[in-house]
Amino acid sequence: MQLQGRRESQNVEDNRRSTGGGFGGFGGFGGLGGNTGNLFSGRGCGCGSGVGVIILVIVLWIMGVNPLTLLDTGGDSLSLQQGNSDYTPTAEEDSYAAFAKQILASTEDVWTDIFRQMGKTYRPPTLSLYTSAERTACGMASADVGPFYCSADEKIYLDVSFFNQMASQLHAGGDFAYAYVIAHEVGHHVQKLLGTLDRVDTQMARSTENVANELSVRLELQADFYAGVWANHENKMYQSLEPGDIEEALNAASQIGDDTLQKQAQGYVQPDSFTHGTSAQRYNWFYKGYKTGNIADGDTFNANPL
Ligand SMILES: [Zn+2]
């Protein structure tokens, strides 16, 4: 991807700090609560033991739990009060951070334009860069859960070390794969602004687990579709895509499909527990968004089959 000279977004909080260890309290939290949209999912993990595939330490939907109560019970919260004065990012971390800010700026340009065409105003989300652990309005986040969007504070939480995890553990490296990840989370923000996230969240709270999972899949595939829509418009505006870029995003979408992750983690697949869609579905919806560039073509809630 060609980004030379492109602006960096100002809608960024840099909360990166020295980690220093000692933060192991996630097991008791059970994951993020509330209205969140993350990148991928998995089930059946020890959640907190650190054993097994690290990416499967997962965000589960905690129905009916006020995320703020999770914050209040966080025994480790004091360790988060430390400032970032002793934190010195590596050159690689800084280049990832600059990249993330440029991609966020691009999503602002693209979605402002698309919203304007719909007669609406786009309100950009904030990107919160963090390391190791972070308090959010949706509960505690750790690097292990991967990037996610919290609708309660309209922030995208990203530990840039996740990009290295994508390359080394998920077989999903490449700059445009990382851009897709950010664009997917921005896709959840678009869902928030359009009312989709709240509507589906209400439906999920009233549903059985299997139905809620299916709604989650449709929500996630729409975020993939919106990431594709962004890629389409980004390239139209800036001619930034290079050969292989779309393939990097498609490969990433495929590598984080529920079926692929479950096969790697447990050797078998449980379709009822899918929350993000299969590899083929994620690949197809991103690609569809990229080809059409039109958000009207992304009604995953009425698409059968997906
Ligand atoms: Zn998501």
Boltz pocket constraint, residues with backbone or C-beta under 6 A from the ligand:
constraints:
  - pocket:
      binder: B
      contacts: [[A, 37], [A, 38], [A, 39], [A, 40], [A, 184], [A, 185], [A, 188], [A, 220], [A, 223]]
      max_distance: 6.0
